[in-house]
């Protein structure tokens, strides 16, 4: 028992490393090595020792488990017609996704509260990346303040990094402290997070932040806190839009509609099987001959890669995940899962291009939301928190 407790504690540490290492790991290699030591190895041990618990937890949410299992199996089968040059690599990536979801389920069974506390601590550590990123990029790097902020670590990309920090801010909105001095620190951290997203100049990330925070505000127990969070979000985003408006509007629609229409045409050409997992393809709109290396939309990307079968399974996974989180919206845990899903679904519409890369910023808006829902569904009755105050219902 002590050994399995040690493995579970390592799994908690691995999940925390997954969340904060994305910003603070000195390199992607170091980040991945940390995941191997703290997440992948412990989950193997836990899966073997707690295999009966794991199976029961998956059967407890059998419809979602069936959809996810079918989606992963279909992705594996697609290697038979995939154009990828390294089939083994693609299978390994799908396997890692399965491991991650098993890890989240096991944590939901045995370390339920540790998951949500990790989100709270991650909020603090992730938004603290803003002052460091600001100093390194604008002060040391001497870039103009009108340029897009590039963050530290693996949140360096302005778009994907913006989504990660948007998630952190949404998580932070559900951890409002009681003491006045802690509230001042909380407000400062929220401003840092909003500033990071605004200075990244990603319209998708800004929209995701507003959607997520407004949803959390409507679910808030006390209306005055809801108004505070909404005001902070809308004020920060408005300032960001006013300051960067010429730059934001100069990019137009970034060919998103043209990419979407061309992606649909590509799906129609191969409607059932798709091109196979890991296959390279290019979306070439009529007005941009250079094309794009992915569909900029997770659902159309899935349709291109895994055909109509994969597309329907992927849509089913997300619809059921939303239903599960919504049914638990009166708990803090349910609200955190729902807020994560809302931010993620905006990202899936505009800026994600793959489900199967090794863990990186994209996983925060692709697999983390699904993992949180699976953990939430797996909790035992003795761990189930009582519903929040009835005033929550009056805010809906």
Secondary structure, DSSP 8 states (H G I E B T S, - for coil): -HHHHHHHHHHHHHHHHHHHHHHHSSSHHHHHHHHIIIIIHHHHHHHHHTHHHHHHHHHHTHHHHHHHHHHHHHHHHGGGT---S-HHHHHHHHHHHHHHHHHHHHHHHH-HHHHHHHHHHHHHHHHTHHHHHHIIIIIIS---TTS----SGGG-SHHHHHHHHHHHHHHHTT---SSHHHHHHHHHHHHHHHHHHHHHT-HHHHHHHHHHHHHHHHT-SSHHHHHHHHHHHHHHHHHHHHHHHHHHHHTTTTTHHHHHHHHHHHHHHTTTT-S-TT----B--TT-TT-BSS-SSHHHHHHHHHHHHHHHHHHHHHHHHHHHHHHTTTSHHHHHHHHHHHHHHHHHHHT---S-SSSSTTHHHHTHHHHHHHHHHH--GGG------THHHHH-
